[in-house]
Amino acid sequence: MTKKLLFITPLFPENDKEDHKVPFVSQFSTAFTENTNVEVDLISLFFPKSRPYKYNTINVYPIGSGFKRYYVFLPYLIKAIYKGFILCKKNKYDGILCFWYRESSLLGKILSSIFKIKLRVWMLGQDAKSTNKYPKLLKLSGEEIIMLSEHQKLIFLNDHHVEAKRIANASIDIRKFPQLNTGNREITILGVGNLSDLKNYSLFIDILSIIKKEFKDVKAVICGANRGDKANLEKKINALDLQDNILFTGSISQKEVLEYMNNAKIFLHTSKFEGSGTVLHEALYAGCNVVSTIPIENPRHIEDSFFYSTNKTELENRILTVLKSDFKAKRIEKFKMEDTVKEVYDSFYN
């Protein structure tokens, strides 16, 4: 008998060329179908705005609401419930996997209640925080929740008093990476992520100004679309006389991001909050020495390539230590995609 699951996500790429949109979700979904005998249909609530289409072997059904306020989103939610109802009735799914504990989970909860099938919600970021209202609304059990990391699990337990039963770690599709650059890397410090308050690039720039005192030709690059912070960041750069030391690339493809990583010595991640930033694992596999304000799961045995602290001075000292040492790029794959796939698969079938 054919195994079938329904995935529900807020966003999904329109085609395989659109690699910058929720790359972890698209890479995991593809890997899931490649490494299991499960057929997958997928409902995407916000984007793309298109007709149903195939993404590799996945049948994608876009609702196309865009990012709407709740009262404007309601007609699209009704459309999504109707589409989900038709799909569930036709396909007799074994379960529903929702990405993020938000709108996707609301739809998943409704459908799983109607059809009495397993629901799993994979929490991937800020949905673990106390500001998320959906846990109080949906009241999912720990058995229904999958976390991205132990760090995220503890935050959710502390804020919402529900203990998730499973962790499916952040992992990457290593096939996407260029050949490892073991030669000269022209970028001293790289940052990746949209220019928003959450990513805390103000701290990134403060650290860069300290590094410049010892390495006046330090070269930094930040890859990410402007989400409201660029003007303030540029003012700070001018005030600290860093105009010749930093470049903003704007929004670029994931392929281009990986090329930048492959040409960088240090990956500096100054985010205020992440579930377990996939970008950290990308940087490690690209051969960067990673300095981060966000921890990753079980960092034992990779301390020479990964450093975590929320203390500005400790971050600066780590970067200076790396720059004064004999840098050698090496790949680190902390978690394998097939293990992540197995954890999610087992949540439905074992």
C-alpha positions as CSV (number, residue, x, y, z in Angstrom):
1,M,0.0,0.0,0.0
2,T,1.4,3.4,-1.0
3,K,2.4,5.7,1.9
4,K,1.4,9.3,1.5
5,L,1.9,12.5,3.5
6,L,0.6,16.0,3.2
7,F,3.1,18.8,3.9
8,I,1.9,22.3,4.7
9,T,4.2,25.3,4.5
10,P,3.9,29.1,4.4
11,L,6.3,29.4,1.5
12,F,7.8,27.3,-1.2
13,P,9.9,27.9,-4.4
14,E,8.0,28.2,-7.6
15,N,10.7,26.2,-9.4
16,D,14.1,24.7,-8.9
17,K,15.8,28.0,-10.0
18,E,14.3,29.9,-7.1
19,D,16.8,28.6,-4.5
20,H,16.7,31.6,-2.1
21,K,13.1,31.0,-0.8
22,V,13.0,28.7,2.3
23,P,15.8,26.6,1.0
24,F,15.8,24.3,4.0
25,V,12.1,23.4,3.5
26,S,12.6,22.7,-0.3
27,Q,15.8,20.7,0.3
28,F,14.3,18.6,3.1
29,S,11.1,17.9,1.1
30,T,13.1,16.8,-1.9
31,A,15.4,14.6,0.3
32,F,12.4,13.1,2.1
33,T,10.9,11.9,-1.2
34,E,14.4,10.6,-2.4
35,N,15.1,8.7,0.8
36,T,11.7,7.2,1.6
37,N,9.0,5.4,-0.2
38,V,6.5,8.1,0.7
39,E,4.6,10.2,-1.8
40,V,4.3,13.9,-0.8
41,D,1.7,16.5,-1.7
42,L,2.3,20.1,-0.5
43,I,0.1,23.0,0.2
44,S,1.9,26.4,0.3
45,L,-0.2,29.1,1.9
46,F,1.5,32.5,1.0
47,F,3.8,32.0,-1.9
48,P,4.1,31.3,-4.8
49,K,1.1,32.7,-6.5
50,S,0.6,30.2,-9.3
51,R,-1.3,27.2,-10.4
52,P,-0.6,23.7,-9.0
53,Y,2.8,22.4,-10.3
54,K,5.4,19.7,-9.8
55,Y,8.6,20.4,-7.8
56,N,10.7,17.3,-8.6
57,T,8.2,14.5,-7.6
58,I,6.2,16.7,-5.2
59,N,2.7,17.9,-6.1
60,V,2.5,21.6,-5.0
61,Y,-0.8,23.3,-4.4
62,P,-0.3,27.1,-3.9
63,I,-3.0,29.1,-2.1
64,G,-1.3,32.4,-3.0
65,S,-2.5,34.6,-0.2
66,G,0.7,36.7,0.1
67,F,1.4,38.0,3.5
68,K,-2.0,39.3,4.6
69,R,-3.4,40.6,7.9
70,Y,-5.5,38.1,9.7
71,Y,-8.9,39.5,8.6
72,V,-7.8,39.6,5.0
73,F,-6.2,36.2,5.2
74,L,-9.5,34.5,6.3
75,P,-10.9,33.9,2.7
76,Y,-7.5,32.3,1.8
77,L,-7.7,30.1,4.9
78,I,-11.1,29.0,3.8
79,K,-9.7,28.3,0.3
80,A,-6.8,26.3,1.9
81,I,-9.2,24.3,4.1
82,Y,-11.3,23.4,1.0
83,K,-8.2,22.4,-0.9
84,G,-6.9,20.4,2.0
85,F,-10.3,18.7,2.4
86,I,-10.4,17.6,-1.2
87,L,-6.8,16.3,-1.1
88,C,-7.3,14.4,2.2
89,K,-10.5,12.9,1.0
90,K,-8.9,11.8,-2.3
91,N,-5.6,10.6,-1.0
92,K,-6.1,9.1,2.4
93,Y,-2.9,10.5,3.9
94,D,-1.1,8.8,6.7
95,G,-0.4,12.2,8.3
96,I,0.3,15.9,7.9
97,L,3.6,17.6,8.5
98,C,3.4,21.4,9.1
99,F,6.4,23.7,8.9
100,W,6.4,26.3,11.7
101,Y,3.8,26.4,14.5
102,R,1.8,29.2,12.9
103,E,-0.8,29.4,10.0
104,S,0.4,26.1,8.5
105,S,-0.3,24.4,11.8
106,L,-3.8,25.9,12.1
107,L,-4.7,24.4,8.7
108,G,-3.0,21.1,9.7
109,K,-4.9,21.0,13.0
110,I,-8.2,21.5,11.3
111,L,-7.6,18.8,8.7
112,S,-6.1,16.3,11.1
113,S,-9.2,16.7,13.4
114,I,-11.6,16.2,10.5
115,F,-9.9,13.1,9.1
116,K,-8.4,11.7,12.3
117,I,-4.9,11.4,11.0
118,K,-1.5,12.1,12.6
119,L,-0.3,15.7,12.8
120,R,3.3,16.7,13.2
121,V,4.4,20.3,13.5
122,W,8.1,21.1,12.9
123,M,9.1,24.3,14.7
124,L,11.9,26.0,12.8
125,G,12.6,29.4,14.4
126,Q,10.9,32.2,16.3
127,D,7.7,30.1,16.6
128,A,9.3,28.8,19.9
129,K,9.1,32.2,21.6
130,S,6.5,33.3,24.1
131,T,5.2,35.9,21.6
132,N,3.7,33.1,19.4
133,K,0.0,32.9,20.1
134,Y,-0.7,29.7,18.1
135,P,0.4,27.3,20.9
136,K,-2.3,28.7,23.2
137,L,-4.8,28.5,20.4
138,L,-4.1,25.0,19.1
139,K,-2.8,23.4,22.3
140,L,-0.7,20.7,20.5
141,S,0.8,17.9,22.6
142,G,4.5,17.2,22.9
143,E,4.0,14.1,20.7
144,E,2.7,16.3,17.9
145,I,5.7,18.7,18.0
146,I,9.1,18.3,16.4
147,M,11.9,20.7,17.3
148,L,15.0,21.7,15.3
149,S,17.3,21.7,18.3
150,E,17.6,21.0,22.0
151,H,18.2,24.8,22.5
152,Q,14.8,25.5,20.8
153,K,13.1,22.7,22.7
154,L,14.1,24.3,26.0
155,I,13.0,27.8,25.0
156,F,9.6,26.4,24.0
157,L,9.3,24.4,27.2
158,N,10.1,27.4,29.3
159,D,7.7,29.8,27.5
160,H,4.8,27.4,26.7
161,H,5.3,24.5,29.2
162,V,5.0,21.8,26.6
163,E,7.9,19.4,26.1
164,A,8.4,18.3,22.5
165,K,9.1,14.5,22.1
166,R,11.3,14.7,19.0
167,I,14.2,16.7,17.6
168,A,15.0,16.6,13.9
169,N,18.2,18.6,13.6
170,A,19.1,21.3,11.0
171,S,20.9,19.7,8.1
172,I,21.9,20.6,4.6
173,D,22.0,19.3,1.0
174,I,25.7,18.9,0.5
175,R,25.2,18.5,-3.3
176,K,24.5,22.2,-3.5
177,F,28.0,23.2,-2.5
178,P,30.9,24.1,-4.9
179,Q,34.2,22.3,-4.6
180,L,35.9,23.3,-1.3
181,N,38.3,26.3,-1.7
182,T,41.4,25.3,0.2
183,G,43.4,28.2,-1.2
184,N,43.3,31.9,-0.7
185,R,40.0,33.2,0.7
186,E,39.6,36.9,0.0
187,I,36.7,37.7,2.4
188,T,37.8,38.1,6.0
189,I,34.4,38.1,7.6
190,L,31.1,37.1,6.1
191,G,27.5,37.6,7.3
192,V,24.4,36.1,5.8
193,G,20.8,37.1,6.5
194,N,18.3,39.8,5.7
195,L,19.1,43.3,7.0
196,S,16.7,43.4,10.0
197,D,16.9,44.1,13.7
198,L,16.7,40.3,14.4
199,K,20.0,39.7,12.6
200,N,21.7,42.3,14.7
201,Y,24.2,43.6,12.2
202,S,24.8,46.6,14.4
203,L,26.8,44.2,16.6
204,F,28.5,42.8,13.4
205,I,29.7,46.3,12.5
206,D,30.9,47.1,16.1
207,I,33.0,43.9,16.0
208,L,34.4,44.8,12.6
209,S,35.5,48.2,13.8
210,I,37.6,46.5,16.6
211,I,39.1,44.0,14.1
212,K,40.1,46.9,11.8
213,K,42.3,48.3,14.6
214,E,44.7,45.3,14.1
215,F,43.8,44.4,10.5
216,K,43.3,47.7,8.7
217,D,42.5,45.9,5.3
218,V,39.9,43.6,6.8
219,K,37.2,42.8,4.2
220,A,33.7,42.1,5.2
221,V,30.6,41.1,3.2
222,I,27.0,40.9,4.2
223,C,24.6,38.9,2.0
224,G,20.9,39.7,2.5
225,A,17.9,41.8,1.3
226,N,17.1,45.0,3.1
227,R,14.3,44.6,5.7
228,G,14.5,48.1,7.0
229,D,17.9,48.3,8.7
230,K,20.2,49.2,5.8
231,A,20.0,53.0,6.2
232,N,20.9,52.9,10.0
233,L,23.7,50.4,9.3
234,E,25.2,52.6,6.6
235,K,25.2,55.6,9.0
236,K,27.1,53.5,11.5
237,I,29.5,52.3,8.9
238,N,30.2,55.9,7.9
239,A,30.6,57.0,11.5
240,L,33.2,54.3,12.1
241,D,35.0,54.9,8.8
242,L,34.3,51.4,7.5
243,Q,33.1,52.3,4.0
244,D,36.1,50.6,2.4
245,N,35.9,47.5,4.6
246,I,32.3,46.3,4.1
247,L,30.1,45.3,1.1
248,F,26.3,44.7,1.1
249,T,25.3,42.3,-1.8
250,G,21.6,42.8,-1.5
251,S,19.3,39.8,-2.2
252,I,21.1,37.0,-4.0
253,S,20.5,33.4,-4.8
254,Q,21.5,30.6,-2.4
255,K,24.1,29.4,-5.0
256,E,25.7,32.8,-4.8
257,V,25.7,32.8,-1.0
258,L,27.5,29.4,-1.0
259,E,30.1,30.9,-3.4
260,Y,30.7,33.8,-0.9
261,M,31.0,31.3,1.9
262,N,33.5,29.3,-0.1
263,N,35.6,32.5,-0.4
264,A,35.4,33.5,3.3
265,K,37.6,32.7,6.3
266,I,35.2,33.6,9.1
267,F,31.5,33.4,9.2
268,L,30.2,35.8,11.9
269,H,26.5,35.2,12.9
270,T,25.2,37.9,15.3
271,S,21.5,37.0,15.2
272,K,19.4,37.7,18.4
273,F,17.4,34.5,17.9
274,E,17.3,31.3,15.7
275,G,15.9,27.9,16.2
276,S,19.2,26.4,15.1
277,G,20.4,28.4,12.2
278,T,20.8,26.3,9.1
279,V,23.2,28.9,7.8
280,L,25.6,27.9,10.5
281,H,25.8,24.4,9.1
282,E,26.2,25.7,5.6
283,A,29.1,27.9,6.7
284,L,30.8,25.0,8.5
285,Y,30.4,22.7,5.4
286,A,31.8,25.6,3.3
287,G,35.0,25.5,5.3
288,C,34.5,28.7,7.3
289,N,35.5,29.2,10.9
290,V,32.1,30.0,12.5
291,V,31.7,32.6,15.3
292,S,28.1,32.8,16.5
293,T,25.8,34.3,19.1
294,I,23.5,31.2,18.4
295,P,24.5,27.8,19.7
296,I,24.3,24.6,17.6
297,E,23.5,21.1,18.9
298,N,26.3,19.1,20.4
299,P,29.3,21.2,19.3
300,R,31.8,18.7,20.8
301,H,34.8,17.8,18.5
302,I,34.3,20.9,16.3
303,E,35.5,23.6,18.8
304,D,38.4,24.5,16.5
305,S,35.8,25.5,13.8
306,F,32.8,26.7,15.8
307,F,32.7,29.2,18.6
308,Y,29.6,30.3,20.5
309,S,29.2,33.3,22.8
310,T,26.9,36.2,23.5
311,N,29.7,38.3,24.8
312,K,31.0,40.9,22.4
313,T,34.6,40.9,23.7
314,E,34.8,37.1,23.5
315,L,33.5,37.2,19.9
316,E,36.2,39.8,19.0
317,N,39.0,37.8,20.7
318,R,38.0,34.6,18.9
319,I,38.0,36.4,15.5
320,L,41.4,37.9,16.2
321,T,42.8,34.5,17.3
322,V,41.6,32.9,14.1
323,L,43.1,35.7,11.9
324,K,46.4,35.4,13.7
325,S,46.6,31.6,13.2
326,D,47.3,29.5,10.1
327,F,43.8,29.3,8.6
328,K,42.9,26.0,6.8
329,A,39.5,25.4,5.4
330,K,37.9,22.1,6.1
331,R,34.4,20.8,5.7
332,I,32.2,19.9,8.7
333,E,28.9,18.1,8.2
334,K,27.4,18.2,11.8
335,F,24.1,16.5,10.9
336,K,23.3,14.4,7.8
337,M,20.1,15.1,5.9
338,E,19.2,11.4,5.8
339,D,19.2,11.3,9.6
340,T,16.9,14.3,9.7
341,V,14.6,12.6,7.1
342,K,14.6,9.4,9.2
343,E,13.6,11.3,12.4
344,V,10.6,12.9,10.7
345,Y,9.7,9.6,8.9
346,D,9.8,7.7,12.2
347,S,7.4,10.2,13.8
348,F,4.7,9.0,11.4
349,Y,5.5,5.4,10.7
350,N,7.3,4.0,13.8
